[in-house]
């Protein structure tokens, strides 16, 4: 799509504010590509595959996995390799499950609450943890994923332990002045969930793009490049690290809440360490230099493994090989194949 963050970091000097403003606008070609992507999601796919629940379900999974992976991309933008996204997706899933089954709270209220609670928990945990860098941060977040899973497993009556929470209500209708704006979701038809997943994905893409082109995005990139230098010019490094991690956890919580309602159940084993690794792999495969990278990586791998049923037993092995291949021979991801090499080092190619 050409939504590349490096075009925003190639300029220095006193005119940086003006340049940031100019680069904050998409070119006509980029707008056209994005509009084409939206039309494919909301028009072409329902027309061509609307009568095939299996394929609609696969694409729904890919869309939400892309949305969750966009959060991981945000933490990459501050120079952190986050392996805890599965933990916050699990938190979001349990929030919607507990609120909906025990207290009868509407899904449409549970959805943002899941994101906010996950973000608050992420900020609380991230304040001390984000002081770590490199492999130390990665291993800590990896352990966090397992810790949250064990907490859900031993949560007693709150989380129902290994049996999980089932029969989660599906989203109800939304009405205004007697008019039905959003109809009640029917379990037999996956299309409403597909449209909701695509809407979340589009909103997530726009939000992350706007974030990356704003002053906050510039601050995030300064943290990735040199935190000590950022501190020396007056940037509150700790605060901005927590903001980035909180935004990541928010998207993880929203995605986890969606899946809980979509499948109508949540278990401690719903999200494990392998899921957190997969979210990171989607970013690597698509390209860390591109906002659209997690989307390309998620759609490509999800669809490929669904079509190639014979190799699903070797999914973990193939994912590991793909990650090594990307790091060694395709450090800028698949999207970098469509760009002309200009001899400059890109983020993700180090």
Residue frames as qw, qx, qy, qz and C-alpha x, y, z in Angstrom:
[[0.000, 0.882, 0.471, 0.000, 0.00, 0.00, 0.00],
 [0.406, 0.557, -0.074, 0.721, 2.98, 2.29, 0.36],
 [0.469, -0.834, -0.008, -0.291, 2.17, 3.19, 3.97],
 [0.800, 0.127, -0.340, 0.478, 5.82, 3.15, 4.92],
 [0.465, -0.853, -0.144, 0.191, 7.17, 4.66, 8.11],
 [0.667, -0.208, 0.170, 0.695, 10.67, 5.26, 6.74],
 [0.275, 0.615, 0.321, 0.665, 9.50, 8.02, 4.47],
 [0.342, -0.896, -0.177, -0.223, 8.85, 9.92, 7.71],
 [0.694, -0.645, 0.130, 0.291, 12.35, 9.48, 9.13],
 [0.739, 0.261, 0.222, 0.580, 14.49, 10.42, 6.14],
 [0.167, 0.776, 0.091, 0.601, 14.27, 14.15, 6.75],
 [0.562, -0.472, -0.361, 0.575, 16.06, 16.17, 9.40],
 [0.271, 0.215, 0.072, 0.936, 16.61, 19.81, 10.19],
 [0.112, 0.186, 0.362, -0.907, 14.59, 22.85, 11.15],
 [0.503, 0.080, -0.314, -0.801, 11.84, 22.11, 8.66],
 [0.080, -0.018, -0.994, 0.069, 10.89, 18.83, 10.31],
 [0.319, 0.377, 0.615, -0.615, 7.46, 20.07, 11.44],
 [0.508, 0.504, -0.181, -0.675, 6.54, 21.11, 7.92],
 [0.325, 0.292, -0.858, -0.271, 7.83, 17.83, 6.53],
 [0.119, 0.126, 0.926, -0.336, 5.86, 15.87, 9.13],
 [0.462, 0.459, 0.332, -0.683, 2.73, 17.68, 8.05],
 [0.495, 0.482, -0.469, -0.550, 3.36, 16.95, 4.39],
 [0.269, 0.198, -0.940, -0.076, 4.18, 13.29, 4.97],
 [0.298, 0.147, 0.761, -0.558, 1.08, 12.96, 7.15],
 [0.646, 0.450, 0.076, -0.612, -1.00, 13.07, 3.98],
 [0.698, 0.078, 0.685, 0.195, -1.40, 10.09, 1.68],
 [0.032, 0.292, -0.541, -0.788, -0.63, 10.49, -1.99],
 [0.689, 0.224, -0.102, -0.682, -3.40, 9.94, -4.53],
 [0.607, 0.236, -0.744, -0.147, -1.98, 6.50, -5.40],
 [0.113, 0.069, -0.863, 0.487, -1.91, 5.48, -1.74],
 [0.473, 0.149, 0.365, -0.787, -5.50, 6.66, -1.23],
 [0.703, 0.262, -0.391, -0.534, -6.54, 4.71, -4.32],
 [0.456, 0.180, -0.867, 0.091, -4.89, 1.54, -3.05],
 [0.098, 0.030, 0.752, -0.651, -6.47, 1.87, 0.35],
 [0.598, 0.215, 0.098, -0.766, -9.89, 2.51, -1.19],
 [0.655, 0.251, -0.633, -0.329, -9.42, -0.58, -3.35],
 [0.234, 0.102, -0.901, 0.352, -8.55, -2.64, -0.27],
 [0.334, 0.129, 0.539, -0.762, -11.68, -1.42, 1.52],
 [0.673, 0.264, -0.200, -0.662, -13.86, -2.18, -1.51],
 [0.515, 0.203, -0.829, -0.083, -12.45, -5.70, -1.72],
 [0.041, 0.003, -0.845, 0.533, -13.23, -6.31, 1.95],
 [0.329, 0.292, 0.518, -0.734, -16.74, -4.87, 2.05],
 [0.633, 0.456, -0.069, -0.622, -18.00, -5.44, -1.51],
 [0.531, 0.429, -0.680, -0.268, -16.05, -8.00, -3.53],
 [0.071, 0.178, -0.947, 0.257, -15.59, -10.65, -0.82],
 [0.466, 0.198, 0.622, -0.597, -19.26, -10.71, 0.33],
 [0.674, 0.459, -0.143, -0.561, -20.45, -10.92, -3.28],
 [0.540, 0.437, -0.704, -0.147, -18.04, -13.67, -4.30],
 [0.360, 0.108, -0.882, 0.284, -17.82, -15.68, -1.07],
 [0.423, -0.254, 0.287, -0.821, -20.93, -14.65, 0.86],
 [0.888, -0.066, -0.154, -0.429, -22.52, -18.07, 0.31],
 [0.779, 0.167, -0.545, 0.261, -19.44, -19.90, 1.62],
 [0.570, -0.802, 0.013, -0.178, -19.45, -19.71, 5.45],
 [0.884, -0.224, 0.034, 0.409, -16.12, -21.53, 5.66],
 [0.546, 0.360, 0.076, 0.753, -14.19, -18.97, 3.61],
 [0.179, -0.812, -0.091, -0.549, -15.94, -16.05, 5.31],
 [0.764, -0.645, -0.022, 0.033, -14.91, -17.49, 8.67],
 [0.801, -0.004, 0.054, 0.597, -11.30, -17.85, 7.52],
 [0.288, 0.563, 0.098, 0.768, -11.21, -14.24, 6.32],
 [0.461, -0.814, -0.113, -0.334, -12.85, -13.08, 9.56],
 [0.837, -0.448, 0.001, 0.314, -10.07, -14.77, 11.54],
 [0.643, 0.231, 0.107, 0.722, -7.43, -13.21, 9.30],
 [0.014, 0.768, 0.146, 0.624, -8.92, -9.73, 9.70],
 [0.583, -0.793, -0.008, -0.177, -8.96, -9.82, 13.49],
 [0.853, -0.244, 0.068, 0.456, -5.52, -11.42, 13.72],
 [0.456, 0.495, 0.112, 0.731, -4.30, -8.55, 11.53],
 [0.266, -0.840, -0.093, -0.464, -5.93, -6.07, 13.90],
 [0.780, -0.614, 0.029, 0.116, -4.26, -7.64, 16.95],
 [0.793, 0.038, 0.120, 0.596, -0.88, -7.73, 15.14],
 [0.208, 0.779, 0.089, 0.584, -1.13, -4.00, 14.41],
 [0.535, -0.832, 0.056, -0.135, -0.77, -3.51, 18.16],
 [0.850, -0.269, 0.191, 0.410, 2.47, -5.50, 18.14],
 [0.552, 0.541, 0.170, 0.612, 3.66, -3.27, 15.28],
 [0.171, -0.925, -0.008, -0.339, 3.24, -0.25, 17.59],
 [0.705, -0.660, 0.221, 0.135, 5.62, -1.73, 20.15],
 [0.792, 0.160, 0.242, 0.537, 8.10, -2.46, 17.38],
 [0.271, 0.826, 0.124, 0.479, 7.98, 1.26, 16.57],
 [0.347, -0.883, 0.243, -0.204, 9.52, 2.03, 19.98],
 [0.336, 0.581, -0.727, 0.142, 12.15, -0.68, 19.58],
 [0.472, -0.258, 0.735, -0.412, 10.56, -3.42, 21.71],
 [0.415, 0.059, -0.838, -0.349, 9.86, -7.01, 20.66],
 [0.543, -0.183, 0.390, -0.721, 6.53, -7.76, 22.34],
 [0.374, 0.017, -0.911, -0.171, 5.64, -11.39, 23.02],
 [0.087, 0.200, 0.763, -0.608, 2.77, -10.69, 25.42],
 [0.386, 0.030, -0.254, -0.886, -0.02, -9.82, 22.97],
 [0.519, -0.193, -0.800, -0.233, -1.65, -13.21, 23.45],
 [0.253, -0.261, -0.715, 0.597, -1.92, -12.49, 27.18],
 [0.170, 0.267, 0.203, -0.927, -3.90, -9.29, 26.64],
 [0.483, -0.022, -0.585, -0.651, -6.10, -10.93, 24.02],
 [0.439, -0.250, -0.853, 0.128, -6.89, -13.51, 26.71],
 [0.068, -0.282, -0.497, 0.818, -7.67, -10.73, 29.19],
 [0.339, 0.134, -0.192, -0.911, -10.02, -9.07, 26.70],
 [0.500, -0.110, -0.773, -0.374, -11.76, -12.37, 26.03],
 [0.353, -0.316, -0.799, 0.371, -12.37, -13.03, 29.72],
 [0.075, 0.200, 0.257, -0.943, -13.61, -9.48, 30.31],
 [0.489, 0.032, -0.358, -0.795, -16.34, -9.82, 27.70],
 [0.523, -0.139, -0.834, -0.107, -17.14, -13.36, 28.84],
 [0.246, -0.268, -0.711, 0.602, -17.53, -12.44, 32.52],
 [0.181, 0.212, 0.148, -0.949, -19.45, -9.22, 31.94],
 [0.493, 0.044, -0.488, -0.719, -21.79, -10.73, 29.34],
 [0.557, -0.160, -0.807, -0.111, -22.57, -14.06, 31.04],
 [0.347, -0.302, -0.700, 0.547, -22.72, -12.93, 34.66],
 [0.011, -0.459, -0.313, 0.831, -24.00, -9.38, 34.50],
 [0.432, 0.654, 0.619, 0.045, -25.78, -9.33, 31.15],
 [0.054, -0.713, 0.160, 0.680, -23.75, -6.41, 29.82],
 [0.717, 0.668, 0.108, -0.165, -24.21, -5.78, 26.10],
 [0.826, 0.085, 0.231, 0.508, -21.40, -6.88, 23.80],
 [0.363, 0.753, 0.130, 0.534, -21.20, -3.37, 22.35],
 [0.333, -0.888, 0.192, -0.254, -20.31, -2.04, 25.79],
 [0.874, -0.366, 0.265, 0.177, -18.08, -4.99, 26.65],
 [0.783, 0.460, 0.094, 0.409, -16.00, -4.50, 23.50],
 [0.214, 0.794, -0.220, 0.525, -14.48, -1.10, 24.39],
 [0.623, -0.694, 0.264, -0.245, -14.31, -2.05, 28.08],
 [0.965, -0.050, 0.126, 0.225, -12.21, -5.09, 27.16],
 [0.598, 0.569, -0.067, 0.560, -9.75, -2.86, 25.35],
 [0.151, -0.822, 0.197, -0.512, -9.62, -0.29, 28.15],
 [0.806, -0.538, 0.223, -0.107, -9.11, -2.89, 30.89],
 [0.913, 0.139, 0.082, 0.376, -6.38, -4.59, 28.86],
 [0.376, 0.711, -0.105, 0.585, -4.72, -1.22, 28.22],
 [0.426, -0.792, 0.216, -0.380, -4.87, -0.30, 31.92],
 [0.920, -0.321, 0.205, 0.091, -3.35, -3.66, 32.90],
 [0.786, 0.396, 0.036, 0.473, -0.70, -3.25, 30.20],
 [0.099, 0.824, -0.173, 0.530, 0.21, 0.22, 31.44],
 [0.662, -0.675, 0.240, -0.220, 0.46, -1.03, 35.02],
 [0.930, -0.125, 0.241, 0.249, 2.71, -3.94, 34.05],
 [0.671, 0.588, 0.076, 0.445, 4.57, -2.01, 31.37],
 [0.131, -0.962, 0.150, -0.190, 5.77, 0.82, 33.62],
 [0.538, -0.649, 0.527, 0.104, 8.50, -1.33, 35.26],
 [0.839, 0.106, 0.496, 0.199, 8.88, -3.95, 32.52],
 [0.569, 0.793, 0.131, 0.174, 9.52, -1.49, 29.69],
 [0.238, -0.877, 0.400, 0.123, 12.78, -0.47, 31.33],
 [0.698, -0.187, 0.639, 0.265, 14.17, -3.70, 29.90],
 [0.418, 0.672, -0.347, -0.504, 15.48, -3.89, 26.34],
 [0.327, 0.442, -0.797, -0.250, 16.24, -6.47, 23.70],
 [0.553, -0.042, -0.826, -0.104, 16.07, -10.14, 24.60],
 [0.092, -0.088, -0.739, 0.662, 15.39, -9.33, 28.26],
 [0.447, 0.181, 0.151, -0.863, 12.15, -7.54, 27.42],
 [0.622, 0.143, -0.590, -0.494, 11.18, -10.26, 24.95],
 [0.423, -0.025, -0.886, 0.187, 11.69, -13.04, 27.52],
 [0.107, 0.130, 0.588, -0.791, 9.80, -11.10, 30.19],
 [0.565, 0.191, -0.067, -0.800, 6.78, -10.60, 27.93],
 [0.571, 0.106, -0.778, -0.239, 6.99, -14.25, 26.92],
 [0.219, -0.095, -0.852, 0.465, 6.76, -15.19, 30.59],
 [0.309, 0.141, 0.290, -0.895, 3.86, -12.76, 31.02],
 [0.616, 0.081, -0.482, -0.617, 1.82, -14.65, 28.43],
 [0.551, -0.068, -0.828, 0.077, 2.25, -17.88, 30.37],
 [0.067, -0.078, -0.635, 0.766, 1.58, -16.12, 33.70],
 [0.478, 0.089, 0.026, -0.874, -1.77, -14.76, 32.48],
 [0.663, 0.028, -0.649, -0.373, -2.71, -18.18, 31.13],
 [0.425, -0.084, -0.824, 0.366, -1.94, -19.82, 34.50],
 [0.154, 0.069, 0.414, -0.895, -3.88, -17.09, 36.29],
 [0.628, 0.052, -0.243, -0.738, -6.92, -17.86, 34.13],
 [0.625, 0.027, -0.775, -0.083, -6.42, -21.58, 34.72],
 [0.402, -0.223, -0.734, 0.499, -6.41, -21.11, 38.50],
 [0.134, -0.261, 0.005, -0.956, -8.99, -18.34, 38.62],
 [0.149, 0.204, 0.827, -0.502, -11.56, -20.44, 40.42],
 [0.289, 0.631, 0.699, -0.172, -15.18, -19.44, 40.01],
 [0.117, 0.748, -0.064, -0.650, -14.23, -16.20, 38.26],
 [0.266, 0.528, -0.616, -0.521, -12.65, -17.77, 35.18],
 [0.930, 0.061, 0.089, -0.351, -14.11, -21.30, 35.63],
 [0.584, -0.453, 0.647, 0.185, -10.62, -22.80, 35.43],
 [0.217, -0.199, 0.817, 0.496, -9.86, -25.29, 32.68],
 [0.324, 0.523, 0.788, 0.009, -13.53, -25.61, 31.71],
 [0.147, 0.108, 0.296, 0.938, -13.56, -21.97, 30.61],
 [0.327, 0.438, 0.393, -0.739, -16.63, -19.83, 30.04],
 [0.150, 0.190, 0.825, 0.510, -19.06, -20.97, 27.37],
 [0.044, 0.711, 0.691, 0.125, -22.35, -19.79, 25.87],
 [0.181, -0.367, -0.056, 0.911, -21.18, -16.22, 25.60],
 [0.416, 0.727, 0.469, -0.280, -24.06, -14.17, 24.13],
 [0.501, 0.321, 0.415, 0.688, -23.66, -12.94, 20.57],
 [0.059, -0.116, -0.036, 0.991, -23.87, -9.22, 19.81],
 [0.233, 0.626, 0.697, -0.262, -27.41, -7.89, 19.99],
 [0.315, 0.698, 0.422, 0.485, -29.11, -5.35, 17.77],
 [0.247, -0.290, -0.167, 0.910, -28.35, -1.63, 17.97],
 [0.110, 0.721, 0.617, 0.294, -31.30, 0.69, 17.54],
 [0.176, -0.190, -0.137, 0.956, -31.80, 4.45, 17.50],
 [0.383, 0.226, 0.072, -0.893, -35.18, 6.20, 17.67],
 [0.779, 0.235, 0.422, -0.399, -36.93, 2.96, 16.87],
 [0.709, 0.613, -0.304, -0.167, -34.73, 2.21, 13.87],
 [0.907, -0.259, 0.261, 0.205, -32.44, -0.83, 13.80],
 [0.177, 0.865, -0.427, -0.193, -28.97, 0.35, 12.81],
 [0.171, 0.414, -0.894, -0.026, -27.16, -2.95, 13.43],
 [0.835, -0.168, -0.291, -0.435, -29.25, -6.15, 13.35],
 [0.726, -0.483, 0.461, -0.163, -28.82, -8.92, 15.89],
 [0.174, 0.526, -0.806, -0.207, -26.02, -11.30, 14.99],
 [0.936, 0.025, 0.012, -0.351, -27.27, -14.69, 13.84],
 [0.565, -0.495, 0.652, 0.104, -25.08, -17.66, 14.73],
 [0.797, 0.289, 0.515, 0.124, -25.84, -19.41, 11.45],
 [0.525, 0.794, 0.119, 0.282, -24.53, -16.52, 9.32],
 [0.674, -0.352, -0.041, 0.649, -20.88, -15.46, 9.77],
 [0.365, 0.601, 0.251, 0.665, -21.22, -12.39, 7.52],
 [0.278, -0.925, -0.107, -0.237, -22.14, -9.94, 10.34],
 [0.715, -0.593, 0.176, 0.326, -19.00, -10.95, 12.23],
 [0.678, 0.218, 0.301, 0.634, -17.02, -10.63, 9.02],
 [0.145, 0.809, 0.204, 0.532, -18.22, -7.06, 8.49],
 [0.507, -0.861, 0.023, -0.036, -17.46, -6.20, 12.12],
 [0.799, -0.293, 0.232, 0.472, -13.98, -7.68, 11.80],
 [0.527, 0.444, 0.286, 0.666, -13.30, -5.71, 8.63],
 [0.115, -0.915, -0.149, -0.357, -14.61, -2.51, 10.22],
 [0.655, -0.723, 0.123, 0.184, -12.27, -2.99, 13.18],
 [0.761, -0.006, 0.290, 0.580, -9.36, -3.69, 10.82],
 [0.327, 0.681, 0.249, 0.606, -9.98, -0.56, 8.74],
 [0.335, -0.917, -0.040, -0.213, -10.38, 1.58, 11.86],
 [0.779, -0.504, 0.177, 0.328, -7.20, 0.05, 13.30],
 [0.668, 0.265, 0.267, 0.642, -5.23, 0.76, 10.13],
 [0.097, 0.825, 0.169, 0.530, -6.40, 4.38, 10.02],
 [0.542, -0.838, 0.016, -0.057, -5.67, 4.88, 13.73],
 [0.799, -0.324, 0.223, 0.454, -2.18, 3.37, 13.56],
 [0.530, 0.471, 0.253, 0.658, -1.35, 5.33, 10.40],
 [0.104, -0.898, -0.112, -0.412, -2.54, 8.54, 12.02],
 [0.702, -0.692, 0.090, 0.145, -0.51, 7.73, 15.12],
 [0.792, -0.061, 0.243, 0.557, 2.65, 7.03, 13.13],
 [0.385, 0.546, 0.242, 0.703, 2.38, 10.31, 11.21],
 [0.312, -0.909, -0.171, -0.217, 1.65, 12.43, 14.27],
 [0.003, -0.777, 0.498, -0.384, 4.08, 14.02, 16.70],
 [0.774, -0.392, 0.433, -0.245, 3.56, 10.99, 18.95],
 [0.952, 0.279, 0.078, 0.098, 4.76, 8.74, 16.16],
 [0.433, 0.739, -0.347, 0.381, 7.92, 10.81, 15.79],
 [0.406, -0.657, 0.508, -0.381, 8.53, 10.47, 19.52],
 [0.949, -0.092, 0.281, -0.109, 8.11, 6.69, 19.27],
 [0.826, 0.493, -0.097, 0.256, 10.70, 6.52, 16.49],
 [0.090, 0.788, -0.446, 0.415, 13.11, 8.62, 18.52],
 [0.703, -0.470, 0.460, -0.271, 12.81, 6.06, 21.33],
 [0.970, 0.189, 0.143, 0.057, 13.59, 3.27, 18.90],
 [0.615, 0.673, -0.211, 0.353, 16.67, 5.01, 17.56],
 [0.444, 0.233, -0.514, 0.696, 18.23, 6.31, 20.79],
 [0.472, -0.731, -0.489, -0.056, 16.45, 6.53, 24.15],
 [0.549, -0.439, -0.180, 0.688, 19.36, 8.27, 25.86],
 [0.194, 0.107, 0.261, 0.940, 19.39, 11.01, 23.24],
 [0.281, -0.606, -0.551, -0.500, 15.60, 11.34, 23.50],
 [0.551, -0.664, -0.417, 0.284, 15.93, 11.79, 27.26],
 [0.477, -0.230, -0.013, 0.848, 18.62, 14.42, 26.80],
 [0.000, -0.234, -0.324, -0.917, 16.28, 16.64, 24.76],
 [0.318, -0.059, 0.368, -0.872, 13.51, 16.49, 27.34],
 [0.668, -0.081, -0.530, -0.516, 11.34, 13.57, 26.19],
 [0.600, -0.331, 0.562, -0.463, 9.70, 11.63, 29.02],
 [0.330, 0.285, -0.860, -0.266, 10.83, 8.24, 27.79],
 [0.092, 0.098, 0.936, -0.326, 8.99, 6.18, 30.42],
 [0.448, 0.421, 0.375, -0.693, 5.67, 7.89, 29.73],
 [0.547, 0.491, -0.358, -0.576, 5.80, 7.39, 25.97],
 [0.184, 0.205, -0.959, -0.072, 6.89, 3.77, 26.29],
 [0.230, 0.246, 0.826, -0.451, 3.84, 3.08, 28.45],
 [0.503, 0.491, 0.068, -0.708, 1.56, 4.91, 25.97],
 [0.444, 0.399, -0.683, -0.420, 2.80, 2.72, 23.12],
 [0.107, 0.043, -0.984, 0.133, 2.48, -0.48, 25.15],
 [0.338, 0.322, 0.605, -0.645, -0.98, 0.54, 26.38],
 [0.550, 0.459, -0.205, -0.667, -2.16, 1.14, 22.80],
 [0.345, 0.269, -0.877, -0.200, -0.84, -2.29, 21.85],
 [0.048, 0.116, 0.920, -0.372, -2.66, -3.96, 24.75],
 [0.457, 0.367, 0.259, -0.767, -5.87, -2.08, 23.88],
 [0.585, 0.376, -0.481, -0.534, -5.89, -3.61, 20.41],
 [0.244, 0.140, -0.957, 0.070, -5.10, -7.03, 21.85],
 [0.228, 0.201, 0.736, -0.605, -8.02, -6.76, 24.27],
 [0.561, 0.395, -0.018, -0.727, -10.43, -5.71, 21.53],
 [0.510, 0.324, -0.721, -0.339, -9.36, -8.63, 19.34],
 [0.100, 0.032, -0.954, 0.281, -9.66, -11.11, 22.20],
 [0.395, 0.282, 0.504, -0.714, -13.16, -9.83, 23.03],
 [0.590, 0.380, -0.322, -0.635, -14.22, -10.23, 19.40],
 [0.419, 0.217, -0.873, -0.125, -13.02, -13.83, 19.23],
 [0.112, 0.065, 0.851, -0.509, -14.73, -14.69, 22.54],
 [0.535, 0.376, 0.293, -0.698, -18.08, -13.50, 21.18],
 [0.526, 0.429, -0.543, -0.495, -17.43, -15.01, 17.76],
 [0.436, 0.133, -0.890, -0.003, -16.70, -18.50, 19.11],
 [0.657, -0.527, -0.149, -0.518, -18.96, -18.04, 22.17],
 [0.889, -0.408, -0.133, 0.158, -16.32, -19.46, 24.52],
 [0.183, 0.813, -0.461, 0.305, -13.01, -18.65, 26.13],
 [0.939, -0.277, -0.145, 0.141, -10.49, -21.00, 27.77],
 [0.450, -0.781, 0.308, 0.304, -7.07, -20.51, 29.42],
 [0.601, -0.130, 0.617, 0.491, -5.53, -22.31, 26.43],
 [0.493, 0.800, 0.341, -0.035, -7.26, -20.08, 23.87],
 [0.347, 0.879, -0.255, 0.204, -4.14, -17.90, 23.66],
 [0.875, -0.365, 0.073, 0.310, -0.71, -19.32, 24.43],
 [0.369, -0.635, 0.361, 0.575, 2.91, -18.40, 23.85],
 [0.456, 0.152, 0.690, 0.541, 2.69, -19.70, 20.28],
 [0.195, 0.837, 0.493, 0.135, -0.08, -17.18, 19.52],
 [0.211, -0.911, 0.070, 0.349, 2.07, -14.31, 20.81],
 [0.452, -0.328, 0.594, 0.579, 4.92, -15.51, 18.60],
 [0.402, 0.482, 0.687, 0.367, 2.56, -15.71, 15.62],
 [0.062, 0.953, 0.268, -0.127, 1.44, -12.10, 16.10],
 [0.285, -0.751, 0.364, 0.472, 5.08, -11.07, 15.91],
 [0.498, -0.013, 0.726, 0.473, 5.71, -13.28, 12.87],
 [0.363, 0.761, 0.527, 0.106, 2.89, -11.61, 10.94],
 [0.036, -0.961, 0.074, 0.264, 4.71, -8.29, 11.40],
 [0.416, -0.497, 0.614, 0.451, 8.05, -9.74, 10.31],
 [0.525, 0.259, 0.742, 0.328, 6.62, -11.45, 7.26],
 [0.296, 0.866, 0.397, 0.070, 4.70, -8.44, 5.97],
 [0.486, 0.457, -0.069, 0.742, 7.43, -5.95, 6.80],
 [0.406, -0.584, -0.433, 0.553, 8.21, -3.90, 9.91],
 [0.193, -0.133, 0.153, 0.960, 8.74, -0.81, 7.76],
 [0.260, -0.240, -0.528, -0.772, 5.12, -0.84, 6.63],
 [0.460, -0.060, 0.450, -0.763, 1.93, -0.23, 8.58],
 [0.827, 0.180, -0.162, -0.508, 0.24, -2.65, 6.22],
 [0.284, 0.430, -0.856, 0.050, 2.86, -5.31, 6.97],
 [0.308, -0.057, 0.844, -0.436, 0.94, -7.12, 9.76],
 [0.705, 0.360, 0.209, -0.574, -2.14, -7.27, 7.53],
 [0.627, 0.514, -0.525, -0.257, -0.27, -8.85, 4.63],
 [0.117, 0.352, -0.903, 0.216, 1.51, -11.31, 6.92],
 [0.455, 0.051, 0.706, -0.540, -1.64, -12.39, 8.75],
 [0.749, 0.417, 0.054, -0.512, -3.82, -12.80, 5.66],
 [0.514, 0.527, -0.654, -0.173, -1.09, -14.66, 3.79],
 [0.065, 0.262, -0.928, 0.257, -0.32, -17.17, 6.54],
 [0.517, 0.125, 0.607, -0.590, -3.89, -17.72, 7.75],
 [0.750, 0.449, -0.063, -0.481, -5.26, -18.30, 4.26],
 [0.429, 0.510, -0.739, -0.100, -2.27, -20.42, 3.23],
 [0.075, -0.184, 0.925, -0.323, -2.57, -22.79, 6.19],
 [0.626, 0.244, 0.460, -0.581, -6.32, -23.10, 5.77],
 [0.718, 0.518, -0.258, -0.386, -5.90, -24.04, 2.12],
 [0.505, 0.417, -0.750, 0.091, -2.99, -26.40, 2.81],
 [0.791, -0.463, 0.091, -0.390, -4.66, -28.67, 5.34],
 [0.942, 0.089, -0.279, 0.165, -2.02, -31.36, 4.86],
 [0.528, 0.338, -0.395, 0.671, 0.73, -29.24, 6.45],
 [0.400, -0.743, -0.012, -0.536, -1.22, -27.89, 9.43],
 [0.888, -0.421, -0.134, 0.130, 0.40, -30.45, 11.72],
 [0.708, 0.002, -0.024, 0.705, 3.75, -28.83, 10.94],
 [0.052, 0.925, 0.228, 0.298, 2.53, -25.25, 11.44],
 [0.497, -0.839, 0.127, 0.181, 4.91, -24.43, 14.31],
 [0.711, -0.172, 0.410, 0.544, 7.89, -25.77, 12.37],
 [0.433, 0.585, 0.414, 0.547, 6.97, -23.84, 9.22],
 [0.150, -0.971, -0.137, -0.125, 6.40, -20.64, 11.22],
 [0.614, -0.659, 0.243, 0.360, 9.87, -21.00, 12.75],
 [0.637, 0.106, 0.463, 0.607, 11.48, -21.53, 9.36],
 [0.229, 0.810, 0.365, 0.398, 9.63, -18.54, 7.92],
 [0.333, -0.938, -0.004, 0.093, 10.84, -16.31, 10.74],
 [0.644, -0.421, 0.383, 0.511, 14.46, -17.33, 10.16],
 [0.519, 0.402, 0.505, 0.560, 14.11, -16.84, 6.39],
 [0.040, 0.937, 0.273, 0.215, 12.60, -13.38, 6.88],
 [0.456, -0.843, 0.137, 0.250, 15.37, -12.29, 9.23],
 [0.623, -0.296, 0.490, 0.533, 18.16, -13.55, 6.97],
 [0.356, 0.145, 0.629, 0.676, 16.99, -12.95, 3.40],
 [0.060, -0.639, -0.491, -0.590, 13.90, -10.76, 3.61],
 [0.309, -0.234, -0.540, 0.747, 14.52, -8.45, 6.60],
 [0.187, 0.124, 0.041, -0.974, 12.10, -5.80, 5.32],
 [0.525, 0.305, 0.661, -0.440, 9.28, -8.26, 4.65],
 [0.495, 0.405, 0.714, 0.285, 7.23, -9.18, 1.62],
 [0.218, 0.924, 0.286, -0.134, 6.11, -5.62, 0.97],
 [0.245, -0.740, 0.375, 0.501, 9.71, -4.57, 0.41],
 [0.544, 0.091, 0.712, 0.435, 9.73, -6.67, -2.77],
 [0.323, 0.760, 0.520, 0.217, 7.47, -4.09, -4.42],
 [0.103, -0.970, 0.029, 0.220, 9.65, -1.11, -3.61],
 [0.668, 0.631, -0.208, 0.335, 12.73, 0.11, -5.43],
 [0.756, -0.407, -0.157, 0.488, 15.93, -0.22, -3.43],
 [0.173, 0.949, -0.016, 0.265, 17.35, 3.24, -2.76],
 [0.602, 0.365, -0.461, 0.540, 20.44, 2.18, -0.83],
 [0.233, -0.542, 0.362, -0.722, 19.18, 3.42, 2.53],
 [0.180, -0.022, -0.932, 0.314, 18.89, 1.29, 5.65],
 [0.523, -0.410, -0.320, -0.675, 15.28, 0.58, 6.63],
 [0.474, -0.341, 0.585, -0.563, 13.78, -0.21, 9.98],
 [0.923, 0.043, 0.279, -0.260, 13.56, -3.96, 10.28],
 [0.821, 0.515, -0.223, 0.106, 16.57, -4.49, 8.07],
 [0.073, -0.767, 0.577, -0.271, 19.13, -4.28, 10.83]]
